[in-house]
Amino acid sequence: MKLHDLEPPKGAHRDRRRVGRGIGGKGGKTAGRGSKGQRARGTVPAGFEGGQLPLMQRIPKLRGFKNPFRVEYTPVNLDAIVALGVDEVTLETLVDSGLARRKALVKVLGRGDVTSPLSISAHAFSASAEAAITSAGGTVTRVPLPFGNGRPPASGNALMNR
């Protein structure tokens, strides 16, 4: 057997149904459209919903996009941390002082001057804040994010909550 001898099995290929070509075969007279009515007469536009405002006109367009994976931090500046007068700053310290909310992700920003060594632990630090803390003799500790893969959990309706 050679490649040119191959052919589909008998009955595998059938001719398409030619409707609307008289009563001699299947699909004669009304051609499968039933009798009378809008869909029997002319073509109904795709997406037509019987006079109701179609779905494509109801949904909002050009409204932007909200990234469901965005990580939002609560900013805390160095001058606010220095004003606390504490040399070891943790997330609990920031919550107790009112600078951050409980379970919020905290990022330390570099506004203000650090004169004494501070030990600060937060989720993220700006480059200027980290440089200011370490140059004053302090230490920086990064608290791991509460989600494992570096991305926040996306809710099922995250794209719909615009």
C-alpha positions as a Markdown table, in Angstrom:
| # | Residue | x | y | z |
|---|---|---|---|---|
| 1 | Met | 0.0 | 0.0 | 0.0 |
| 2 | Lys | 1.3 | 3.4 | -1.0 |
| 3 | Leu | 0.4 | 6.9 | 0.1 |
| 4 | His | -1.6 | 7.5 | -3.0 |
| 5 | Asp | -3.8 | 4.5 | -2.3 |
| 6 | Leu | -5.2 | 5.9 | 0.9 |
| 7 | Glu | -8.8 | 7.0 | 0.9 |
| 8 | Pro | -11.4 | 7.6 | 3.6 |
| 9 | Pro | -13.7 | 4.6 | 4.5 |
| 10 | Lys | -17.0 | 4.4 | 2.7 |
| 11 | Gly | -19.6 | 6.7 | 4.2 |
| 12 | Ala | -17.0 | 8.9 | 6.0 |
| 13 | His | -17.5 | 11.8 | 3.7 |
| 14 | Arg | -21.0 | 13.1 | 3.0 |
| 15 | Asp | -22.2 | 15.9 | 0.8 |
| 16 | Arg | -23.5 | 19.0 | 2.6 |
| 17 | Arg | -27.2 | 19.5 | 2.9 |
| 18 | Arg | -28.5 | 21.8 | 0.1 |
| 19 | Val | -31.6 | 23.4 | 1.7 |
| 20 | Gly | -34.2 | 25.5 | 0.0 |
| 21 | Arg | -33.8 | 23.7 | -3.4 |
| 22 | Gly | -37.3 | 22.4 | -3.7 |
| 23 | Ile | -39.4 | 19.6 | -2.1 |
| 24 | Gly | -37.4 | 16.8 | -3.8 |
| 25 | Gly | -35.1 | 16.4 | -0.8 |
| 26 | Lys | -34.6 | 17.2 | 2.9 |
| 27 | Gly | -34.9 | 20.8 | 3.7 |
| 28 | Gly | -37.4 | 21.7 | 1.0 |
| 29 | Lys | -40.2 | 24.3 | 1.1 |
| 30 | Thr | -39.3 | 26.2 | 4.4 |
| 31 | Ala | -35.7 | 24.9 | 4.4 |
| 32 | Gly | -35.7 | 24.1 | 8.1 |
| 33 | Arg | -36.7 | 27.6 | 9.2 |
| 34 | Gly | -40.2 | 26.6 | 10.4 |
| 35 | Ser | -43.2 | 28.6 | 9.1 |
| 36 | Lys | -43.5 | 32.4 | 9.2 |
| 37 | Gly | -41.9 | 34.7 | 11.8 |
| 38 | Gln | -38.9 | 37.0 | 11.7 |
| 39 | Arg | -36.3 | 34.2 | 11.6 |
| 40 | Ala | -38.0 | 32.5 | 8.7 |
| 41 | Arg | -38.1 | 35.7 | 6.5 |
| 42 | Gly | -35.0 | 37.7 | 6.6 |
| 43 | Thr | -31.6 | 37.5 | 8.3 |
| 44 | Val | -31.5 | 38.4 | 12.0 |
| 45 | Pro | -28.3 | 40.3 | 12.9 |
| 46 | Ala | -25.8 | 38.4 | 15.2 |
| 47 | Gly | -26.3 | 39.5 | 18.7 |
| 48 | Phe | -29.9 | 40.7 | 18.2 |
| 49 | Glu | -32.0 | 40.2 | 21.3 |
| 50 | Gly | -35.5 | 40.9 | 20.2 |
| 51 | Gly | -35.4 | 44.7 | 20.8 |
| 52 | Gln | -33.8 | 44.4 | 24.2 |
| 53 | Leu | -30.6 | 46.4 | 24.4 |
| 54 | Pro | -27.9 | 43.9 | 23.2 |
| 55 | Leu | -25.2 | 42.6 | 25.5 |
| 56 | Met | -22.5 | 44.3 | 23.5 |
| 57 | Gln | -24.1 | 47.7 | 24.0 |
| 58 | Arg | -24.8 | 47.1 | 27.7 |
| 59 | Ile | -21.2 | 46.3 | 28.9 |
| 60 | Pro | -18.9 | 49.2 | 29.7 |
| 61 | Lys | -16.1 | 50.0 | 27.3 |
| 62 | Leu | -12.9 | 52.0 | 27.5 |
| 63 | Arg | -13.1 | 52.2 | 31.3 |
| 64 | Gly | -9.5 | 51.1 | 31.9 |
| 65 | Phe | -8.2 | 48.0 | 33.6 |
| 66 | Lys | -7.7 | 47.1 | 37.3 |
| 67 | Asn | -4.8 | 44.8 | 37.8 |
| 68 | Pro | -5.9 | 42.0 | 40.1 |
| 69 | Phe | -2.3 | 41.2 | 41.0 |
| 70 | Arg | -1.3 | 44.7 | 42.2 |
| 71 | Val | 0.4 | 44.8 | 45.6 |
| 72 | Glu | -0.5 | 48.0 | 47.5 |
| 73 | Tyr | 1.7 | 49.1 | 50.4 |
| 74 | Thr | 1.0 | 51.5 | 53.2 |
| 75 | Pro | 3.7 | 54.2 | 53.0 |
| 76 | Val | 5.6 | 55.2 | 56.2 |
| 77 | Asn | 8.3 | 57.9 | 56.0 |
| 78 | Leu | 11.4 | 57.9 | 58.0 |
| 79 | Asp | 10.6 | 61.2 | 59.8 |
| 80 | Ala | 7.4 | 59.6 | 61.2 |
| 81 | Ile | 9.5 | 56.6 | 62.5 |
| 82 | Val | 12.1 | 58.9 | 64.0 |
| 83 | Ala | 9.3 | 60.9 | 65.7 |
| 84 | Leu | 8.2 | 57.7 | 67.5 |
| 85 | Gly | 11.4 | 57.8 | 69.5 |
| 86 | Val | 11.9 | 54.0 | 69.4 |
| 87 | Asp | 15.1 | 52.3 | 68.3 |
| 88 | Glu | 13.5 | 49.0 | 67.3 |
| 89 | Val | 10.5 | 49.4 | 65.0 |
| 90 | Thr | 8.3 | 46.4 | 64.0 |
| 91 | Leu | 5.0 | 46.1 | 62.3 |
| 92 | Glu | 3.2 | 45.9 | 65.7 |
| 93 | Thr | 4.9 | 49.2 | 66.7 |
| 94 | Leu | 3.6 | 50.9 | 63.6 |
| 95 | Val | 0.1 | 49.6 | 64.1 |
| 96 | Asp | 0.1 | 50.7 | 67.8 |
| 97 | Ser | 1.3 | 54.1 | 66.9 |
| 98 | Gly | -1.4 | 54.5 | 64.2 |
| 99 | Leu | 1.0 | 54.7 | 61.2 |
| 100 | Ala | -0.3 | 51.5 | 59.6 |
| 101 | Arg | -3.4 | 49.3 | 59.9 |
| 102 | Arg | -3.3 | 45.7 | 61.0 |
| 103 | Lys | -2.5 | 43.2 | 58.2 |
| 104 | Ala | -1.5 | 46.0 | 55.9 |
| 105 | Leu | 1.7 | 45.7 | 53.8 |
| 106 | Val | 4.2 | 48.4 | 54.9 |
| 107 | Lys | 6.8 | 50.2 | 52.8 |
| 108 | Val | 9.3 | 52.5 | 54.4 |
| 109 | Leu | 10.1 | 55.6 | 52.4 |
| 110 | Gly | 13.1 | 57.9 | 52.7 |
| 111 | Arg | 11.7 | 61.3 | 53.6 |
| 112 | Gly | 13.5 | 62.6 | 56.7 |
| 113 | Asp | 16.9 | 62.2 | 58.4 |
| 114 | Val | 18.0 | 59.4 | 60.6 |
| 115 | Thr | 20.7 | 60.3 | 63.2 |
| 116 | Ser | 20.6 | 57.3 | 65.6 |
| 117 | Pro | 20.8 | 53.7 | 64.6 |
| 118 | Leu | 17.4 | 52.1 | 64.0 |
| 119 | Ser | 16.3 | 48.5 | 63.6 |
| 120 | Ile | 13.3 | 48.5 | 61.3 |
| 121 | Ser | 11.3 | 45.5 | 60.0 |
| 122 | Ala | 8.8 | 46.1 | 57.2 |
| 123 | His | 7.6 | 44.4 | 54.0 |
| 124 | Ala | 9.5 | 46.7 | 51.6 |
| 125 | Phe | 12.0 | 49.6 | 51.7 |
| 126 | Ser | 12.8 | 52.3 | 49.1 |
| 127 | Ala | 16.4 | 52.5 | 48.1 |
| 128 | Ser | 16.8 | 56.0 | 49.8 |
| 129 | Ala | 15.3 | 54.7 | 53.0 |
| 130 | Glu | 17.5 | 51.7 | 53.1 |
| 131 | Ala | 20.6 | 53.8 | 52.4 |
| 132 | Ala | 19.7 | 56.3 | 55.2 |
| 133 | Ile | 19.0 | 53.6 | 57.8 |
| 134 | Thr | 22.2 | 51.6 | 57.1 |
| 135 | Ser | 24.4 | 54.7 | 56.9 |
| 136 | Ala | 23.2 | 55.7 | 60.4 |
| 137 | Gly | 24.3 | 52.3 | 61.6 |
| 138 | Gly | 20.8 | 50.7 | 61.7 |
| 139 | Thr | 19.6 | 47.4 | 60.3 |
| 140 | Val | 16.8 | 46.6 | 57.8 |
| 141 | Thr | 14.7 | 43.5 | 58.0 |
| 142 | Arg | 12.3 | 42.5 | 55.2 |
| 143 | Val | 9.2 | 40.7 | 56.5 |
| 144 | Pro | 8.1 | 38.1 | 53.9 |
| 145 | Leu | 4.8 | 38.9 | 52.1 |
| 146 | Pro | 1.8 | 36.9 | 53.3 |
| 147 | Phe | 1.3 | 35.2 | 49.9 |
| 148 | Gly | 3.9 | 32.7 | 48.8 |
| 149 | Asn | 4.5 | 33.2 | 45.1 |
| 150 | Gly | 5.0 | 37.0 | 45.3 |
| 151 | Arg | 1.5 | 37.7 | 44.0 |
| 152 | Pro | -1.6 | 38.4 | 46.0 |
| 153 | Pro | -4.5 | 35.9 | 45.7 |
| 154 | Ala | -6.8 | 36.9 | 42.9 |
| 155 | Ser | -10.5 | 36.6 | 43.7 |
| 156 | Gly | -12.7 | 35.0 | 41.2 |
| 157 | Asn | -14.4 | 38.3 | 40.4 |
| 158 | Ala | -11.2 | 40.3 | 40.5 |
| 159 | Leu | -11.6 | 41.5 | 36.9 |
| 160 | Met | -15.3 | 42.3 | 37.3 |
| 161 | Asn | -14.7 | 44.5 | 40.4 |
| 162 | Arg | -13.7 | 47.7 | 38.6 |
